[in-house]
Amino acid sequence: MNSCAISARTSPFISMLRKVIDWVKGYGLRLNNLDATVVAERPKLALYLPNMRERIAEAFEASINQVNIKATTTEGMGFCGRQEGIEAFAVIGLEIT
């Protein structure tokens, strides 16, 4: 198993996400769909995207089909292009339970 798969299970991100999900559930809502984009020059994320989708769907208690994650680069521009950081953008649709 690769190190990204291991860290995905124990990451602070998943812990924080579960707290947000509990908060959302408290308002009587649940995930309808999630579409995210990760911007990074390195590492190349294509091999990790299925695992990321699975972990996020699991945290939301949702189907993997409700979660879409894609990766892109900035072609060497900006702080991501200089490999000084990673960006992530997400749009989440919620529905009333």
Secondary structure, DSSP 8 states (H G I E B T S, - for coil): --HHHHHHHH-HHHHHHHHHHHHHHHTTEEEEEEEEEEE-SSS--TTTHHHHHHHHHHHHT--GGGEEEEEE--TT-HHHHTTS--EEEEEEEEEE-
